[in-house]
């Protein structure tokens, strides 16, 4: 039975939080080697049985199965996906990102091939560091070496670490579905043209699932890996419409293939400008808490709108500091930095960015670098081999990022320090964080790609999970 698998990396917006929402500014975003993996195979049926069903499973969580029917909408409206809730094994809760990514991918495939879809089983796996729960390997003999752990709780109860799981999911899911249903779909994941089409489709689906057109840096990182990113013009997707609307299928294909005159994709992804030099490692520290990013963004943008001149000066100063960070990292890479390199300039740039972020935080009244995170960053920065760190992205109480010397002794020392870090002491401002731990991730230059299914199954999926990858014939 033919099957395919694709994966996409997580992300950390090291510099450019809030600024990346505006095309006048950029963000320094690094891919992370924690990946979301999606496996697709045909749904086997008994002779004479015909189904129009796609089953999606996430076996690392309890009650995480969604069954979908699909129909072609009238007037070129695309492929409508409907969750089927009658089956005893299926969850009743919706998964907006899975449902939307499936509908958009099927609509694009239908627009390209006009072929009838065969039923399929889609299985999603996440590397452990996307969630604050340790989990345990599931299975027998090969469980110790398996990549994927059993989180042993419902998906709705899982605490995310802020590594961009939804963007990685939509990207890997889209790549896998295209690879399964489209001939030569591997071209859609590799090469400039192919990656651009995957990017455009994943951006459209992710924005639709979120209910808004965001900056897209997280999807860009999932598709391309690390880069200096400048967002696309929101108008590109704002005129797309929704599945079921007349002409949606043709509009989606035109958006994905970038054939609309006067409405070209203007995303800028400069991979050569995003470098972690030899001798350094980018690591993440989970604080087992999380932030309401949408609310924080609304408040910061509201302050910016009300304080135009003051905000413009702060935005411009912060943009310059972010560019200085990227240039300093590039300079160290060109100088072939080693463990003995002088990182004083890099430390200074990081401290400058943190100071400006705290200024934005104070003026907007938003906890971008709250006191507990300031204390944690300062404590980590005093450790031997730690150059510095910051609250990435929108900030708040998500994982923090550290640049450390790429030495196992340094990394182990940071991990041991975090394991014993006191988190129950009040900061004096009423904010707290949860259990602190070093995640097992580091920077990743590579974006989305198709997996060698045989190697992926052997090295990543324990015997306890393999039974979820295909069903017995349906009677």
C-alpha positions in Angstrom: 0.0 0.0 0.0 1.5 3.3 -1.1 2.0 5.9 1.7 3.8 9.2 2.1 5.0 11.3 5.0 6.0 14.9 5.4 7.3 17.0 8.2 7.8 20.7 9.0 9.8 22.5 11.7 8.8 24.6 14.6 9.9 28.2 14.9 11.2 30.9 17.2 10.9 34.6 16.3 14.1 35.6 18.0 13.7 39.3 17.1 10.9 41.3 15.5 7.9 40.5 17.7 5.1 42.9 16.8 7.3 44.6 14.2 6.9 41.6 11.9 3.2 42.5 11.5 4.2 45.5 9.4 5.7 45.2 6.0 8.0 48.2 6.8 9.8 45.9 9.3 11.3 42.4 9.4 11.7 39.5 11.8 14.6 37.2 12.5 13.0 33.8 12.7 14.8 30.5 13.2 13.3 27.1 12.4 13.6 24.5 15.2 14.4 20.8 14.9 11.2 19.9 16.7 9.0 18.9 13.8 5.3 17.9 13.2 5.1 14.8 11.0 2.1 13.7 8.9 1.7 10.3 7.4 -1.0 9.6 4.7 -2.0 6.2 3.3 -5.0 4.9 1.4 -7.9 3.6 3.6 -8.3 -0.1 2.7 -11.9 -1.2 2.1 -13.5 -4.6 1.4 -14.3 -5.5 -2.3 -17.4 -3.7 -3.5 -17.4 -1.1 -0.6 -17.2 2.5 -1.6 -16.4 5.3 0.9 -16.0 9.1 0.7 -14.2 9.4 4.0 -10.9 10.6 5.3 -9.8 9.7 8.8 -7.4 11.9 10.7 -5.7 10.6 13.9 -3.3 12.0 16.5 -2.5 8.9 18.5 -0.2 10.6 21.0 -3.4 12.1 22.6 -6.5 10.5 23.9 -9.8 10.8 21.9 -8.0 12.4 19.0 -9.6 11.0 15.9 -11.6 13.0 13.4 -13.6 11.5 10.5 -14.5 13.7 7.5 -16.8 13.4 4.6 -16.1 15.6 1.5 -18.2 16.9 -1.3 -17.7 19.2 -4.2 -19.5 22.5 -3.8 -21.6 24.1 -6.6 -20.3 26.9 -8.8 -16.6 26.1 -8.4 -16.9 26.6 -4.7 -14.2 24.1 -3.7 -14.3 20.9 -1.7 -16.5 21.2 1.4 -15.3 19.0 4.4 -17.8 17.8 7.0 -16.9 16.2 10.3 -18.7 12.9 10.8 -19.6 12.4 14.4 -21.5 9.1 14.4 -18.5 6.8 14.8 -17.7 5.5 18.3 -14.0 6.2 18.0 -14.2 9.7 16.7 -14.0 12.8 18.9 -16.9 15.2 18.9 -14.7 18.3 19.2 -13.6 20.2 16.1 -10.0 20.7 15.0 -10.1 23.9 13.0 -6.5 23.6 11.7 -6.9 20.0 10.5 -10.3 20.6 9.0 -9.3 23.8 7.2 -6.0 22.4 6.0 -7.8 19.3 4.6 -10.4 21.4 2.9 -7.9 23.8 1.3 -5.6 21.0 0.2 -8.4 18.9 -1.4 -9.8 22.0 -3.1 -6.4 22.8 -4.7 -5.9 19.2 -5.8 -9.4 19.1 -7.3 -8.7 22.4 -9.1 -5.5 20.9 -10.6 -6.6 17.3 -11.4 -10.5 17.2 -11.4 -10.0 13.6 -10.2 -12.1 11.8 -7.7 -10.6 11.4 -4.2 -10.0 8.0 -2.7 -10.5 7.6 1.1 -7.4 7.9 3.2 -6.0 7.7 6.7 -3.9 10.6 7.9 -1.9 10.3 11.1 -0.2 13.2 12.9 2.8 12.9 15.2 4.5 15.7 17.1 7.9 15.8 18.6 7.8 15.9 22.4 9.0 19.5 22.9 5.9 21.1 21.4 4.1 20.3 24.7 5.0 20.8 28.4 4.1 17.2 29.2 7.0 14.8 29.3 5.0 11.8 28.1 6.5 8.3 27.7 7.2 6.0 24.7 4.4 3.7 23.8 5.1 0.2 22.5 7.3 -2.7 23.2 10.8 -3.6 22.1 11.7 -0.6 20.1 10.1 2.0 22.4 13.3 3.3 23.9 14.6 4.5 20.6 11.2 5.7 19.2 10.9 9.4 18.4 7.3 10.0 19.4 6.0 9.8 23.0 2.5 9.1 24.4 1.2 12.3 26.0 -1.6 10.3 27.6 -4.1 13.1 27.8 -6.7 14.8 25.6 -5.4 17.3 23.1 -7.5 20.0 24.7 -5.6 19.6 28.0 -2.1 19.8 26.5 0.0 22.9 27.3 1.9 24.2 24.3 5.4 25.5 24.6 5.0 28.1 21.9 7.1 26.6 19.2 4.6 27.1 16.4 2.7 23.8 16.4 -0.3 25.0 14.4 1.8 26.4 11.5 4.0 23.3 11.4 0.9 21.1 11.5 -0.8 23.0 8.6 2.4 23.0 6.5 3.2 19.3 7.1 -0.4 18.3 6.6 -0.7 20.2 3.4 2.5 18.8 2.0 1.5 15.2 2.9 -2.0 15.5 1.4 -0.6 17.1 -1.8 2.1 14.3 -2.1 -0.6 11.7 -1.6 -3.1 12.9 -4.2 -1.1 14.9 -6.7 1.3 13.3 -9.3 4.8 14.7 -9.0 3.7 16.4 -5.8 7.3 16.1 -4.5 8.0 19.1 -6.7 5.6 21.1 -4.5 7.8 20.6 -1.5 11.2 21.1 -3.2 12.7 23.9 -5.3 11.8 27.6 -5.4 8.6 27.3 -7.3 7.4 24.2 -5.4 8.1 25.7 -2.0 6.4 28.9 -2.9 3.2 27.1 -3.8 3.3 25.1 -0.6 3.9 28.3 1.3 1.0 30.1 -0.4 -1.5 27.3 0.2 -0.4 26.7 3.8 -0.6 30.5 4.5 -4.1 30.6 3.0 -5.3 27.6 5.1 -3.6 28.8 8.3 -5.1 32.2 8.0 -8.5 30.8 7.4 -8.2 28.5 10.4 -7.2 31.4 12.6 -10.0 33.6 11.3 -7.6 36.4 10.4 -4.6 37.2 8.1 -1.6 37.2 10.3 2.0 38.1 9.6 2.7 34.5 8.4 6.3 34.3 9.8 5.5 31.0 11.5 4.2 29.3 8.2 7.2 30.8 6.4 9.5 29.2 8.9 7.7 25.8 8.6 8.1 25.9 4.8 11.5 27.5 4.4 13.3 27.1 7.8 15.3 30.0 9.2 15.2 33.4 7.6 14.9 37.1 7.9 11.2 37.5 7.0 9.2 40.4 5.6 5.4 39.7 5.5 3.1 39.5 2.5 0.5 42.2 1.8 -2.7 41.1 3.6 -4.8 42.0 0.5 -3.5 38.9 -1.2 -5.7 36.7 1.0 -8.4 39.1 2.1 -10.1 38.8 -1.3 -9.9 35.0 -1.4 -13.2 34.4 0.2 -14.4 31.1 1.7 -15.1 27.5 0.6 -18.6 27.3 -0.9 -18.4 30.8 -2.4 -18.8 31.0 -6.1 -15.4 30.7 -7.9 -13.5 29.9 -4.7 -11.7 26.9 -6.2 -10.3 28.9 -9.1 -9.3 31.8 -6.9 -7.5 29.5 -4.6 -5.5 27.9 -7.4 -4.6 31.4 -8.8 -3.5 32.5 -5.3 -1.4 29.4 -4.8 0.2 29.6 -8.3 0.6 33.4 -8.0 -1.1 34.1 -11.3 -3.3 37.1 -10.4 -2.1 40.3 -12.0 -1.7 43.2 -9.6 -1.9 40.9 -6.6 1.4 39.1 -6.6 2.9 37.5 -3.5 5.5 39.9 -2.0 6.8 37.8 0.8 10.5 38.2 1.4 12.4 35.3 2.8 16.2 35.8 3.1 17.6 32.5 4.3 21.2 33.6 4.0 20.7 36.4 6.6 19.5 34.0 9.4 22.6 32.3 10.8 23.5 30.8 14.2 27.3 30.8 13.8 29.5 27.8 14.5 30.3 27.7 18.2 26.8 28.8 19.3 23.6 27.0 19.8 20.0 28.4 20.1 18.1 26.6 22.8 14.6 27.1 24.3 13.5 27.0 27.9 9.9 26.0 28.7 8.1 27.8 31.5 4.9 25.6 31.4 2.5 28.5 31.3 1.8 30.2 27.9 0.3 33.5 26.9 -2.9 34.8 25.2 -1.0 36.1 22.2 -4.0 37.6 20.3 -5.0 39.8 23.3 -1.4 41.0 23.7 -1.1 41.9 20.1 -4.4 43.9 20.1 -3.3 45.9 23.1 0.2 46.7 21.7 -1.2 47.7 18.3 -3.8 49.8 20.0 -1.1 51.7 21.9 0.8 52.1 18.7 -2.2 53.6 16.9 -2.9 56.1 19.7 0.8 57.2 20.1 1.9 57.4 16.4 5.1 59.5 16.7 6.3 57.9 19.9 5.6 54.4 18.7 7.2 55.1 15.3 10.4 56.1 17.0 10.4 53.0 19.2 9.6 50.7 16.3 12.4 52.2 14.2 15.0 51.9 17.0 14.0 48.3 17.7 14.2 47.5 14.0 17.7 48.8 13.9 18.7 46.8 16.9 17.1 43.6 15.4 19.2 44.2 12.2 22.3 44.7 14.3 21.6 41.3 15.9 21.3 39.5 12.5 24.5 41.3 11.3 26.4 40.4 14.4 25.5 36.7 14.0 26.5 36.9 10.3 29.8 38.5 11.2 30.6 35.8 13.8 29.8 33.2 11.1 32.0 34.8 8.6 34.8 35.0 11.1 34.3 31.3 11.8 33.5 31.8 15.5 34.8 29.2 17.9 34.3 28.3 21.5 36.9 30.9 22.4 35.3 33.7 20.4 34.5 37.1 22.0 30.7 37.5 22.2 30.7 40.8 24.0 29.2 42.7 21.0 26.5 40.1 20.7 25.7 40.4 24.4 25.4 44.1 24.1 23.0 43.9 21.1 20.8 41.3 23.0 20.7 43.6 26.1 19.7 46.6 23.9 16.8 44.6 22.3 15.6 43.5 25.7 15.7 47.1 27.0 13.6 48.3 24.1 11.2 45.4 24.5 10.7 46.3 28.2 10.1 49.9 27.1 7.4 48.8 24.7 6.0 46.6 27.4 5.8 49.4 29.9 4.3 52.0 27.5 1.7 49.6 26.1 0.8 48.1 29.4 1.4 44.6 28.1 3.7 41.9 29.8 6.0 41.3 26.8 9.0 40.7 29.1 7.2 40.3 32.5 9.2 40.5 35.7 9.4 36.7 36.2 10.8 36.3 32.7 13.3 39.2 33.3 14.5 37.4 36.4 14.8 34.1 34.6 16.7 35.6 31.6 19.1 37.5 33.9 19.8 34.4 36.0 20.4 32.3 32.8 22.6 35.0 31.3 25.0 34.8 34.4 25.7 31.1 33.7 29.0 30.1 32.2 28.8 29.8 28.4 25.4 31.6 28.1 25.8 34.7 25.8 22.2 36.0 26.4 18.6 35.4 25.8 15.2 37.0 25.3 11.5 36.4 25.2 10.8 35.7 21.6 7.8 36.5 19.4 5.0 38.3 21.2 6.7 37.6 24.5 4.8 36.9 27.7 4.9 33.6 29.4 5.9 31.3 26.6 9.3 29.6 26.3 12.4 31.8 26.4 15.3 31.6 23.9 19.0 31.5 24.8 22.1 31.7 22.8 24.7 29.5 24.4 28.1 28.1 23.5 27.7 24.9 21.6 29.3 22.7 24.2 27.5 19.8 25.9 28.9 20.8 29.3 27.3 24.3 28.9 24.0 22.9 27.8 23.9 20.3 30.6 24.7 23.0 33.1 21.8 25.2 31.9 19.5 22.2 32.1 20.5 21.4 35.6 20.1 25.0 36.7 16.6 25.2 35.2 15.6 21.9 36.8 16.3 23.5 40.3 15.1 27.0 39.4 12.6 28.3 42.1 9.3 29.1 40.4 7.1 29.4 43.4 8.5 32.7 44.6 6.3 35.7 43.9 7.8 38.3 41.7 6.2 41.2 43.5 3.9 41.9 40.5 1.6 39.0 40.8 2.9 37.1 37.8 4.1 33.6 38.0 5.5 30.9 35.7 5.3 27.1 35.9 7.9 24.4 36.0 11.0 25.5 34.1 13.0 23.1 31.9 15.4 23.1 29.0 13.8 21.8 25.8 15.7 19.4 23.6 15.5 21.7 20.5 18.0 23.8 18.6 18.1 25.8 15.4 17.1 24.2 12.2 17.9 25.6 8.7 15.8 23.1 6.8 12.1 23.7 6.2 9.3 21.3 5.2 10.3 18.1 3.3 9.0 14.7 2.4 10.2 11.8 4.5 11.6 8.5 3.5 8.6 6.5 4.8 10.6 3.3 5.5 13.3 5.0 7.6 10.7 7.3 9.3 8.6 4.3 10.4 11.7 2.3 11.6 13.4 5.1 13.6 10.5 7.2 14.7 7.3 5.2 15.3 7.1 2.6 18.0 5.2 -0.6 17.6 2.5 0.8 19.9 1.8 3.6 17.4 2.1 1.8 14.1 -1.3 0.2 14.3 -2.8 3.7 13.9 -1.2 4.3 10.5 -3.7 2.1 8.6 -7.0 0.4 9.1 -8.2 -3.1 8.5 -10.6 -3.4 5.5 -13.9 -1.7 6.2 -16.9 -4.0 6.0 
